[in-house]
Amino acid sequence: MSRTPPRWPGPLRPAVLRWLVLPAALTAITLLVISSRPAPDASHGASPTPIGADAAGYDWSAPHGHRPDPRTLSVGVTHTRHSVDDWGSAPAIVSAKAVLTATASYQNQHIFGSGTVNPQPSPGKFDWSSLDRRMALIRSTAGTPVITLCCAPDWMKGGRPGETNWDRLHVAPRPEHYADFAALATAVARRYPDVRHFQVWNEMKEFWDATRNRRNYEAYTNLYNTVYDALKAVGPTLAVGGPYVVIDIWASSNTASHPSALAGACGVVDQRSLAALLHMADQGATTALIWEPQGDTDETHGPALWSATDGHGGGRPLAYAEAVARLQQVLADRAGPDAVSWPVPELGLVRGREGVLLVHTEDDRIDLEVQGRPLRLGPYEVRYVPLRTDTPVEFTFPVAPGSSAPAVPGAMCLRPAAAATPLPEAR
């Protein structure tokens, strides 16, 4: 989000394989999702305790907000339906806010849906109540706000003014209402002048051309450019971008219509999605947003940062939160411009001046030494290791006699093909 792209001309040619040498921290933050460390959480019925240092040694009692740094990766969140809302348990809210402050540089909020109600139920009538609450949350936790301009009021997509049909939430506005949607975007920008980053729509929902069986990027481009021009009229320095990139992964290259060279045990990445992601990296994108940072009470939620805040003992940091907080800690005090490395294919290092974050990407154990200290990482483990300032920083990997490690681990979730092989172009 460090730069504003120009008005969008439409789909662009993908980069070739050399752009797979992305800032490796993007890979690291993806791999943090599968951290296997147990989550410190309060049991049901237990008395809530003040948030402090957890079992792994991270102190949540004095979190520091992380400002985005355009020179490196910035990590943030996208708030969804349930987040740190003011109707939750008071102690849980305090705890969750500490986790949010420590983990998120950017905080993204949709204008309609994902925890907010229809901001313009009918022409000329606005309801900012829910969006005001979410913006207050972002400000109170030292976040840099991002607003996603989605979704559209019903009357802009064929519904009747004054009504909200949640079953049609993601329906795109009709072309004759693109100017109305742009006017709503400018109203949002004027109401929240501290917001400098805007995304137009999100995952291109409902922008689909059934006849040609592809995204209707022509219609999206028209909406994007209409909103872009309107926002730039409000503030020429506003950063306007979009859409989200949806990464489709197929079971095999035989079932993928557009397979890429990025494949592994997880499947095959769709070339069209990969081309869009690589173009964003080529243009300087340096931000990773974590979707739905609050966990569910029924524990069926995917990786989240804190537990649900609507009950006794909630809002506690989960395992994912510690990994992200440690990553933020290292990035804020990184050891030089090339702080990320992969000394062996299955282990990534994000090094700071006072500590190093180890990211293990295999389903077995790995032994290593850090400054002469032996360590053993379990499957997919993420661990922060403090560094001694009086000892040279060295990493060694003892290998048992007669054993040899494969050049590329067979169980790696996704890996590029040989470096000399260019990615096929999406058409």
C-alpha angles and dihedrals in degrees: 000000000000094000136037115232118224124252105304116256092190133262116359132210113269123245120246128246096286088076089065083082087086121159096293090224087077087062091045094054090050090052092050087075091074097049108143100202112127114256118243104227138154117256121236112277095015120130112257114251126204110269111253139132113348128215091274092054102254112141111220094174095085107032120178122213114242117223116210114262113204090205094066145018117305120201123208144152139245110221115223137183095308120038137128093323122172095242091068128096110296096228090045091052091052091050095046092049090056090053092046092050092051097047110035129068094169123035117197125201131181118226094225124026125005090083100329133096129226104301094200111026091176136005111293095006119103135188111194097163100107096037089049089056093051092047089051089053091052093049093047091055097048093250126157102235125233122183122205109207096222144147121033127229114255095249089062092058104042101286128121120268113260095026130101120199106190091193087068096043096123097045110123121240117262117255092248088061098048089102090050090051090049089051089053089051091054090049088054092049092051094047093051105036092167090067110095100166125070133175119202109227117324128243095002087262112190092003092118131137105210093186094058094030095231143094113295093235092163091064092042091050090053091051092044094051093047091052093041093055092046094051093045088055088058095045124359091202096054113122109233123183147141178154117096115246114237110207109212117197120194128204092240142347088259092064096040118093091201108023119185131206090254105095143132144132090326094057136255123316116229110250093222092057092043092050091054092048093049092049089053090051089048089055092053104265108168105165132100117192120200111221119227102359096188119080126228124251091234091059093232092115123115122239109327136171102230138012123257115291099210097086145052112289094011132137093061121152114260127210092266090056094059091050092051093043090052090049090052090048092053095043090051090057103023122170101245132315094299099053095145123076142155107217089178125015094252099048129064124193127203105188129201130177093259103029147004130229113220117204115191113197101184133088094234135059127281128201123208143150125235114196088341094308115123117233134180119200121200126221111309091348123165114202136175115216121191114226125225112235093210095058130067113254107248132159120200131179115207112212122198115243112274095014126112133189118230116248089238118022112242093220096052108133096225131357135168122249120251111320093242093058114093120217114254114253119251113232 
